[in-house]
Amino acid sequence: MRFRRYLKERRNNEITGSEFVKRYVKNGRILPNSVKIIYDSLDLSYINITKIENIPDSVENLDLNNNNITKIENLPNSIENLYLENNNIKKIENLPNSLDNLYLNKNNISKIENLPNSLGDVFLSSNNISKIENIPDSVKYLELNNNNISKIENLPNSVKHLALENNNIKKIENIPNSIYSLYLYANPVYAEIEDLSMKELIKLTIEEHDYKTERNKSLFEARTKRELISILESQKL
């Protein structure tokens, strides 16, 4: 989801994202007088911002992707969609309770923590996370691709879409019944029929690290719970 790239001033004049940067951003810092502007979407990506500050209270959609931000701070309670991908953030903290969608891919985060209960979608791919933990009951879409996770655990029953591609997961386990999309590409998964207790699962993708056996090839080709169970049953005969 990408929000519109214009801002509205008090007199309903339009100001583009680049114009905002010229007026209100200097040396990677957002100037205090920016709070005089009323708008709900603000795109400040790719401008080398180093600190989050002086964000107007009216902003609901804030794009700070591809900057040099090291800390999450000074966010107004109006924020619903927050984009902080490809920065240098090490800790999840100071998130507003109004937040619905959080994008923190490509940072240096090692622990999942301090997520508000308002969150619906959480994107934490390409970090240094080793454990699934502290996921709020409100989360429906959880993406944790390209981390160091070795076990599926601590998932609330609210999660419907789970992406764990390119980790070190060897077993399908502890999957809530609410799941209906599970992505496990590039994991050393060895699936058994008893692992597949998810009642609502309608899409499952698995890719083994190698294709030395026909079994691995078949698992890669399976795309639904029914297909996977059929393959596993036939190979046990």
Buried (B, 14 or more C-beta within 10 A) or exposed (E): EEBEEBBBEEEEEEBEBEEBBEEBBEEEEBEEEBBEBBBBBBBBBBBEBBBBBBBBEBBBBBBBBBBEBBBBEEBBEBBBBBBBBBBEBBBBEEBBEBBBBBBBBBBEBBBBEEBBEBBBBBBBBBBEBBBBEEBBEBBBBBBBBBBEBBBBEEBBEBBBBBBBBBBBBEBBEEBBEBBBBBBBBBBBBBBEEEBBBBEEBEEBBBBBEEEEEEBBEBBBEBEEBEBBBEBBEEEEE
